[in-house]
């Protein structure tokens, strides 16, 4: 193994080790949110609410494509980190080769299944007559580009799983820079619309893929893209899917939740849907930073689970403290500037008011969602497939009845607050399962949970 990465896995002070793995992931994910926000910003300069609505309506589709990527990337990534702790280097090559080609296959399946049903998909997303054409254009491009997007998710994760956190971040930054540059070109030079923005997103993912493939094929001591190492053995497929299926289910539920929210919000007009689209993108910035922290430490937790469980406990404890600090800072900033943040995307006063309200309410659960992401990461890293599956479904199962009840009783306000309720239930369930599994994960974990 690379000596520097081995040092951070095994010997570096826990604060430096967590920073090494998490900070690049946090920066990379935050930048990916920046270009998601800029997509909305560039379209917002055209002053066409229907385009912003189309961008919001396609969030469930992107979540589904992300789910396909997560089906392979999360299971293979945590498996690779555990294999590093066990020093099974040949098997790592087999897993990485399997992950690459399985991801491409899933993307091709998405094209074959999605394109013939394109109109039905767009109607299912909740497109109105005004936004139907824009939504269809965006969906078409994203479906055609799904093999690239799925592969990008997988490559980023398995590169990070071998300890190459900086390399993982560089790939994400390449994607961000390419996307921003192409967005500006499409809107301000070519005078395009959502089709050009969607093409820019796919091209940015392709640029990152090429970088990751070069790293894996030339520089990585363990990962490979060579088909000769491809093996779909029962052990590899089972270990990957044991964690991948729960993450896939979680991503599908996230897409379904976003779809349901759009259907409920559309009852209150295009402004409500556009406001949710803008505020959710703004919320993604702190959410993805916390998610980057939690996902960034997963390789360290997975490695330590097979090599040094006391170090695993220390990493978890430090991460919890960092979540509390970051959530507090972001909360203060949002409550002081929410109107101004929404105002960056639109001049419509009603849209600003609705977006600011959604942003403030959903920010209430920022710490809860961060802690929930950490619980899920612990279960994934330690191979606890059943617990990870429960975490995947509980939020969606909770949101469905809450949405119907809250909408009937409190209307628009109830729809917005239902997100907070679903997050709180997932947090409680995750905490209970962590307590129940503490002896299996680490004999001393009880003191961490109670402390």
C-alpha positions as CSV (number, residue, x, y, z in Angstrom):
1,X,0.0,0.0,0.0
2,X,1.1,3.6,-0.5
3,X,3.1,4.5,2.6
4,X,1.3,7.8,3.2
5,X,-2.1,6.3,2.9
6,X,-1.1,3.4,5.2
7,X,0.1,6.0,7.8
8,X,-3.3,7.7,7.8
9,X,-5.1,4.4,8.0
10,X,-3.0,3.0,10.9
11,X,-0.9,5.5,12.8
12,X,-1.8,9.2,12.3
13,X,-3.5,11.0,15.2
14,X,-7.2,10.6,14.8
15,X,-7.9,14.2,14.0
16,X,-5.4,14.2,11.2
17,X,-6.6,10.8,9.9
18,X,-10.2,12.0,9.8
19,X,-9.2,15.2,8.2
20,X,-7.2,13.3,5.5
21,X,-10.1,11.2,4.5
22,X,-13.0,13.6,5.1
23,X,-11.8,17.1,4.1
24,X,-11.2,16.2,0.5
25,X,-14.6,14.5,0.3
26,X,-16.3,17.5,2.0
27,X,-14.6,19.9,-0.4
28,X,-15.4,17.8,-3.4
29,X,-19.0,17.2,-2.5
30,X,-19.6,20.9,-1.6
31,X,-18.2,21.9,-5.0
32,X,-20.5,19.4,-6.7
33,X,-23.4,21.2,-4.9
34,X,-22.0,24.5,-6.1
35,X,-22.4,23.5,-9.7
36,X,-25.9,22.1,-9.0
37,X,-26.7,25.5,-7.5
38,X,-25.1,27.2,-10.5
39,X,-27.3,25.2,-12.9
40,X,-30.3,26.8,-11.2
41,X,-28.5,30.2,-11.2
42,X,-27.7,30.2,-14.9
43,X,-31.2,29.1,-15.8
44,X,-32.5,31.7,-13.4
45,X,-30.8,34.4,-15.4
46,X,-33.3,33.6,-18.3
47,X,-36.2,34.5,-15.9
48,X,-38.3,31.5,-16.9
49,X,-40.0,29.9,-14.0
50,X,-40.9,26.9,-16.2
51,X,-37.2,26.1,-16.7
52,X,-36.6,26.2,-13.0
53,X,-39.6,24.0,-12.4
54,X,-38.2,21.5,-14.9
55,X,-34.9,21.5,-13.1
56,X,-36.7,20.8,-9.8
57,X,-38.9,18.0,-11.3
58,X,-35.8,16.1,-12.6
59,X,-34.3,15.7,-9.1
60,X,-36.0,12.3,-8.6
61,X,-34.5,11.1,-11.9
62,X,-31.0,12.1,-10.8
63,X,-31.6,10.4,-7.5
64,X,-32.5,7.2,-9.4
65,X,-29.4,7.4,-11.5
66,X,-27.4,8.0,-8.3
67,X,-29.1,4.9,-6.8
68,X,-27.8,2.8,-9.7
69,X,-24.3,4.1,-9.0
70,X,-24.6,3.5,-5.2
71,X,-25.8,-0.1,-5.9
72,X,-22.2,-0.9,-6.9
73,X,-20.0,1.9,-5.5
74,X,-20.8,1.8,-1.8
75,X,-20.7,-2.0,-1.4
76,X,-17.5,-2.3,-3.5
77,X,-15.8,0.7,-1.7
78,X,-16.4,-0.5,1.8
79,X,-15.4,-4.1,0.7
80,X,-12.1,-2.7,-0.7
81,X,-11.3,-0.9,2.5
82,X,-12.0,-4.0,4.6
83,X,-9.8,-6.0,2.2
84,X,-7.0,-3.5,2.6
85,X,-7.2,-4.0,6.4
86,X,-6.8,-7.8,5.7
87,X,-4.1,-7.2,3.1
88,X,-5.9,-9.2,0.4
89,X,-4.6,-7.2,-2.5
90,X,-5.4,-9.5,-5.4
91,X,-9.0,-9.6,-4.4
92,X,-9.1,-5.8,-4.4
93,X,-8.2,-5.9,-8.1
94,X,-11.0,-8.3,-8.7
95,X,-13.5,-6.1,-6.8
96,X,-12.5,-2.9,-8.6
97,X,-12.7,-4.5,-12.0
98,X,-16.1,-5.9,-11.2
99,X,-17.3,-2.5,-10.0
100,X,-16.2,-0.7,-13.2
101,X,-17.9,-3.1,-15.7
102,X,-21.0,-3.7,-13.5
103,X,-21.6,0.1,-13.4
104,X,-21.4,0.5,-17.2
105,X,-23.9,-2.3,-17.6
106,X,-26.3,-0.7,-15.2
107,X,-26.1,2.6,-17.1
108,X,-26.8,0.8,-20.4
109,X,-29.8,-0.9,-18.8
110,X,-31.1,2.5,-17.7
111,X,-31.0,3.7,-21.3
112,X,-32.7,0.7,-22.6
113,X,-35.5,0.9,-20.0
114,X,-35.9,4.6,-19.9
115,X,-35.9,6.0,-23.4
116,X,-38.9,4.0,-24.7
117,X,-40.9,5.3,-21.7
118,X,-39.7,8.9,-21.9
119,X,-43.1,10.6,-22.1
120,X,-44.5,8.5,-19.3
121,X,-41.5,9.3,-17.1
122,X,-41.9,13.0,-17.7
123,X,-45.6,12.9,-16.8
124,X,-44.8,10.8,-13.8
125,X,-42.3,13.4,-12.6
126,X,-45.3,15.8,-12.4
127,X,-44.5,18.1,-15.3
128,X,-47.1,20.7,-16.1
129,X,-48.0,21.8,-19.7
130,X,-45.6,24.8,-19.3
131,X,-42.7,22.7,-18.1
132,X,-43.3,19.5,-20.0
133,X,-41.0,20.2,-22.9
134,X,-38.1,21.5,-20.8
135,X,-38.4,18.5,-18.4
136,X,-38.5,16.0,-21.3
137,X,-35.3,17.6,-22.8
138,X,-33.4,17.3,-19.5
139,X,-34.6,13.8,-18.8
140,X,-33.6,12.6,-22.3
141,X,-30.1,13.9,-22.0
142,X,-29.6,12.5,-18.5
143,X,-30.9,9.0,-19.5
144,X,-28.5,8.9,-22.5
145,X,-25.6,10.0,-20.2
146,X,-26.5,7.6,-17.4
147,X,-23.7,5.1,-18.0
148,X,-21.2,8.0,-17.6
149,X,-22.9,9.3,-14.5
150,X,-23.2,5.9,-12.8
151,X,-19.6,5.0,-13.6
152,X,-18.5,8.4,-12.2
153,X,-20.2,7.6,-8.8
154,X,-18.5,4.2,-8.7
155,X,-15.0,5.4,-9.6
156,X,-15.0,8.3,-7.2
157,X,-16.0,5.9,-4.3
158,X,-13.5,3.1,-5.0
159,X,-10.6,5.5,-5.5
160,X,-11.4,7.0,-2.1
161,X,-11.7,3.5,-0.6
162,X,-8.0,2.8,-1.2
163,X,-7.1,5.9,0.8
164,X,-6.5,8.2,-2.2
165,X,-8.8,10.9,-0.8
166,X,-7.0,13.8,-2.5
167,X,-7.2,12.0,-5.9
168,X,-10.9,11.5,-5.3
169,X,-11.4,15.2,-4.6
170,X,-9.4,16.2,-7.6
171,X,-11.8,14.2,-9.8
172,X,-14.8,15.9,-8.3
173,X,-13.2,19.3,-8.8
174,X,-12.5,18.5,-12.4
175,X,-16.2,17.7,-12.8
176,X,-17.2,21.0,-11.1
177,X,-14.9,23.2,-13.2
178,X,-15.9,21.6,-16.5
179,X,-19.6,21.9,-15.6
180,X,-19.4,25.5,-14.6
181,X,-17.5,26.4,-17.7
182,X,-19.9,24.6,-20.0
183,X,-22.9,26.1,-18.2
184,X,-21.6,29.6,-18.8
185,X,-20.9,28.7,-22.4
186,X,-24.3,27.3,-23.0
187,X,-26.3,30.1,-21.4
188,X,-24.3,33.2,-22.2
189,X,-22.6,32.4,-25.5
190,X,-24.7,29.8,-27.2
191,X,-28.0,31.1,-25.6
192,X,-29.2,27.5,-24.8
193,X,-31.6,26.2,-22.2
194,X,-32.1,23.1,-20.1
195,X,-30.8,20.8,-22.8
196,X,-27.4,22.5,-22.8
197,X,-27.3,22.5,-19.0
198,X,-28.0,18.7,-18.9
199,X,-25.3,18.1,-21.6
200,X,-22.8,20.1,-19.5
201,X,-23.5,17.9,-16.5
202,X,-22.9,14.7,-18.5
203,X,-19.7,16.1,-20.0
204,X,-18.5,17.1,-16.6
205,X,-19.0,13.5,-15.3
206,X,-17.2,12.2,-18.4
207,X,-14.2,14.4,-17.6
208,X,-14.0,13.1,-14.1
209,X,-14.4,9.5,-15.3
210,X,-11.4,9.8,-17.6
211,X,-9.3,11.2,-14.7
212,X,-10.3,8.3,-12.4
213,X,-9.7,5.7,-15.1
214,X,-6.2,7.1,-15.7
215,X,-5.5,6.9,-11.9
216,X,-6.8,3.3,-11.6
217,X,-5.1,2.1,-14.8
218,X,-1.7,3.8,-14.4
219,X,-1.0,5.1,-10.8
220,X,-3.0,3.0,-8.3
221,X,-1.0,0.1,-6.7
222,X,-4.2,-1.9,-6.1
223,X,-7.2,-0.8,-8.2
224,X,-7.5,-1.8,-11.8
225,X,-9.7,-1.3,-14.9
226,X,-8.4,-4.4,-16.6
227,X,-11.1,-6.9,-17.6
228,X,-8.7,-9.8,-17.0
229,X,-9.2,-9.2,-13.3
230,X,-13.0,-9.2,-13.6
231,X,-14.6,-11.8,-11.4
232,X,-18.3,-12.0,-10.5
233,X,-17.9,-14.7,-7.8
234,X,-20.5,-15.3,-5.2
235,X,-18.4,-13.7,-2.5
236,X,-17.7,-10.6,-4.5
237,X,-21.2,-10.1,-5.7
238,X,-22.7,-10.9,-2.3
239,X,-20.3,-8.6,-0.4
240,X,-21.0,-5.7,-2.8
241,X,-24.8,-6.1,-2.9
242,X,-25.1,-6.7,0.9
243,X,-24.2,-3.0,1.3
244,X,-25.1,-1.8,-2.1
245,X,-28.7,-2.9,-2.1
246,X,-29.6,-0.9,1.1
247,X,-27.9,2.2,-0.3
248,X,-29.7,1.6,-3.6
249,X,-33.0,1.3,-1.7
250,X,-32.2,4.5,0.2
251,X,-31.4,6.4,-3.0
252,X,-34.6,5.1,-4.6
253,X,-36.6,6.2,-1.6
254,X,-34.9,9.7,-1.8
255,X,-36.0,9.9,-5.4
256,X,-39.5,8.7,-4.5
257,X,-39.7,11.2,-1.6
258,X,-38.6,14.0,-4.0
259,X,-41.2,12.9,-6.5
260,X,-44.0,12.8,-3.9
261,X,-43.0,16.2,-2.6
262,X,-43.2,17.6,-6.1
263,X,-46.6,16.1,-6.7
264,X,-47.9,17.6,-3.4
265,X,-46.2,21.0,-4.0
266,X,-47.5,21.3,-7.6
267,X,-50.9,21.6,-6.1
268,X,-49.8,25.0,-4.7
269,X,-48.5,26.2,-8.1
270,X,-45.3,26.2,-10.1
271,X,-43.8,28.7,-7.6
272,X,-44.0,26.2,-4.8
273,X,-42.2,23.6,-6.9
274,X,-39.6,26.0,-8.0
275,X,-39.1,27.3,-4.5
276,X,-38.5,23.8,-3.2
277,X,-36.1,23.2,-6.1
278,X,-34.0,26.2,-5.2
279,X,-34.1,25.8,-1.4
280,X,-33.3,22.1,-1.7
281,X,-30.2,22.9,-3.8
282,X,-29.1,25.4,-1.2
283,X,-29.7,22.9,1.6
284,X,-27.6,20.4,-0.3
285,X,-24.5,22.6,0.4
286,X,-24.3,22.0,4.1
287,X,-26.0,18.6,3.8
288,X,-23.3,17.4,1.4
289,X,-20.5,18.9,3.5
290,X,-21.8,16.8,6.4
291,X,-22.4,13.8,4.1
292,X,-18.8,14.3,2.8
293,X,-17.6,14.2,6.4
294,X,-19.6,11.0,7.1
295,X,-18.8,9.2,3.9
296,X,-15.2,10.4,4.0
297,X,-14.5,8.5,7.2
298,X,-16.1,5.3,6.0
299,X,-12.9,3.9,4.6
300,X,-11.1,4.6,7.9
301,X,-13.9,3.0,9.9
302,X,-14.0,0.0,7.5
303,X,-10.2,-0.5,7.6
304,X,-10.2,-0.1,11.4
305,X,-13.0,-2.5,11.8
306,X,-10.8,-5.3,10.6
307,X,-7.5,-3.9,11.9
308,X,-8.0,-1.7,15.1
309,X,-11.5,-1.3,16.6
310,X,-10.4,1.1,19.3
311,X,-9.3,3.5,16.5
312,X,-12.7,3.0,14.9
313,X,-14.3,4.2,18.1
314,X,-12.1,7.3,18.2
315,X,-12.9,8.1,14.6
316,X,-16.6,7.9,15.2
317,X,-16.5,10.0,18.4
318,X,-14.5,12.8,16.7
319,X,-16.9,12.8,13.7
320,X,-19.9,13.3,16.0
321,X,-18.4,16.4,17.6
322,X,-17.6,17.8,14.2
323,X,-21.1,17.3,13.0
324,X,-22.5,19.3,15.9
325,X,-20.1,22.2,15.3
326,X,-20.7,22.4,11.6
327,X,-24.5,22.1,11.9
328,X,-24.6,24.9,14.4
329,X,-22.5,27.2,12.2
330,X,-24.6,26.6,9.0
331,X,-27.8,27.0,11.0
332,X,-26.9,30.5,12.1
333,X,-25.8,31.6,8.6
334,X,-29.1,30.4,7.0
335,X,-31.4,32.0,9.5
336,X,-29.6,35.3,9.0
337,X,-29.5,35.3,5.2
338,X,-32.3,33.0,3.8
339,X,-34.1,35.8,1.9
340,X,-30.9,37.0,0.3
341,X,-29.9,33.4,-0.7
342,X,-33.2,32.7,-2.5
343,X,-33.0,36.2,-4.0
344,X,-29.9,35.2,-5.9
345,X,-32.0,32.9,-8.1
346,X,-35.2,34.9,-8.8
347,X,-36.7,38.4,-8.5
348,X,-40.2,37.0,-7.9
349,X,-41.1,38.2,-4.3
350,X,-43.6,35.3,-3.8
351,X,-41.0,32.8,-4.9
352,X,-38.4,34.4,-2.5
353,X,-40.9,34.2,0.4
354,X,-41.8,30.6,-0.2
355,X,-38.2,29.5,-0.8
356,X,-36.9,31.3,2.3
357,X,-39.6,29.6,4.4
358,X,-38.8,26.1,3.1
359,X,-35.1,26.7,3.6
360,X,-35.5,27.8,7.2
361,X,-37.8,24.8,8.1
362,X,-35.7,22.1,6.5
363,X,-32.5,23.5,8.1
364,X,-34.0,22.5,11.5
365,X,-33.1,18.9,10.8
366,X,-29.5,19.5,9.6
367,X,-27.8,18.0,12.6
368,X,-30.3,15.1,12.6
369,X,-29.6,14.3,9.0
370,X,-25.9,14.5,9.6
371,X,-26.0,12.1,12.5
372,X,-28.2,9.8,10.5
373,X,-25.7,9.8,7.6
374,X,-23.0,8.8,10.1
375,X,-25.1,5.9,11.5
376,X,-25.6,4.7,8.0
377,X,-21.9,5.0,7.2
378,X,-21.0,2.9,10.3
379,X,-23.4,0.2,9.3
380,X,-22.0,0.2,5.7
381,X,-18.4,0.2,6.8
382,X,-18.8,-2.7,9.2
383,X,-20.8,-4.8,6.8
384,X,-24.1,-4.6,8.8
385,X,-26.4,-5.1,5.8
386,X,-29.6,-5.5,7.7
387,X,-29.2,-2.3,9.7
388,X,-28.2,-0.4,6.6
389,X,-31.3,-1.7,4.9
390,X,-33.5,-0.5,7.8
391,X,-31.9,2.9,7.6
392,X,-32.6,3.0,3.8
393,X,-36.3,2.4,4.1
394,X,-37.4,4.0,7.4
395,X,-37.3,7.7,6.2
396,X,-39.3,7.0,3.1
397,X,-41.8,4.8,5.0
398,X,-42.3,7.5,7.5
399,X,-42.6,10.4,5.0
400,X,-45.4,8.8,3.0
401,X,-48.1,8.8,5.7
402,X,-46.8,12.0,7.2
403,X,-47.2,13.8,3.9
404,X,-50.8,12.8,3.4
405,X,-51.8,13.6,7.0
406,X,-49.8,16.9,7.2
407,X,-51.1,18.1,3.8
408,X,-54.7,17.4,4.6
409,X,-54.4,19.2,8.0
410,X,-52.0,22.0,7.3
411,X,-51.7,22.3,3.6
412,X,-48.4,23.8,2.2
413,X,-46.9,24.2,5.7
414,X,-47.6,20.6,6.5
415,X,-45.9,19.4,3.3
416,X,-42.7,21.3,4.2
417,X,-42.6,20.2,7.9
418,X,-43.1,16.5,6.9
419,X,-39.4,16.4,5.9
420,X,-38.3,17.3,9.4
421,X,-40.6,14.6,10.9
422,X,-39.2,11.9,8.6
423,X,-35.6,12.9,9.4
424,X,-36.3,12.8,13.1
425,X,-37.7,9.3,13.0
426,X,-34.7,8.0,10.9
427,X,-32.4,9.5,13.5
428,X,-34.1,7.8,16.4
429,X,-34.2,4.4,14.6
430,X,-30.5,4.7,13.7
431,X,-29.5,5.5,17.3
432,X,-31.5,2.6,18.6
433,X,-29.9,0.1,16.2
434,X,-26.4,1.5,17.0
435,X,-27.0,0.8,20.6
436,X,-28.3,-2.7,19.8
437,X,-25.2,-3.5,17.7
438,X,-22.6,-2.0,20.0
439,X,-21.3,-5.3,21.3
440,X,-20.9,-6.7,17.8
441,X,-19.2,-3.6,16.5
442,X,-16.9,-2.7,19.4
443,X,-17.0,-3.8,23.1
444,X,-16.3,-0.2,24.2
445,X,-18.8,1.4,21.8
446,X,-21.4,1.7,24.6
447,X,-19.2,4.4,26.4
448,X,-19.1,6.3,23.1
449,X,-22.9,6.2,22.6
450,X,-23.6,7.3,26.1
451,X,-20.8,9.8,26.2
